[in-house]
Amino acid sequence: MKSDQIPSGFVSALIRNEAATNAYAMMTREEKDAVLKKARAVRSRQEMDKLMGQLAKEASIS
């Protein structure tokens, strides 16, 4: 996968998690880039769901 592509699993996970979607939408470009870097390193659906949970949790704290 090219480093500028959004992983398909990331998109699917965002669709399943509205809170994570909202959190991602509110991020700066730099924050989004950091999240995408983490998403590219994910190797399973469970890991991706965990990443989405972290996004949602961070959004609820802010």
N, C-alpha and C positions, 0 to 999 in steps of 0.2 A: 504494500500500500504506500502510495506517495505521502509525504509528510504534510501536504496541504489538503488531503482528502479527509472528509468527515466519515468516520467508521459507520457502517450501516447498523451495527449493533447499538451504537450510541443513539442514533435517530430512533430506532425501535424502542429503546429504553426511555427516551424522553417522551415518546407517545404514551407509554404506560404509566408515567409518573408526572402528573400535572404540576405538582409543587416544584419538582426539579426543572421542568420546562420553564416555569415562571422565574425561577432563580437564574437559570441560564440566560433568559431574555434580558434580565436586569444587569448582567455583568458587563464590565468594560471589555474591550478587545483583548487586552492583556490577560484578564481573568479567563476569558473564553479560550484563549490559546493554551493556557495552563491546563484547563480542564480537558481540552482535546488531546493534549500530550498524554495525560493520564489515561484517557479513553483508548488511545492507540496501543497502550501497553497492556490493556485488559485481554485476558485469554479465555474468559468464560462468561456465560450469561449471569452467573451468580456474582462475579466480580463487577460486572457492569451495573447490576442492580444495587450492589453495595455503593458504587460511585454515585448513582442517582440518589440513594438514600442520604449520602453525605451532602450532596447539593441541596436537597430538600431541607435537611436539618439546618444547614448554614443559613438558608433563607428564612427559616422560622425564628432564628436567633436575631437576625438583623432587624 
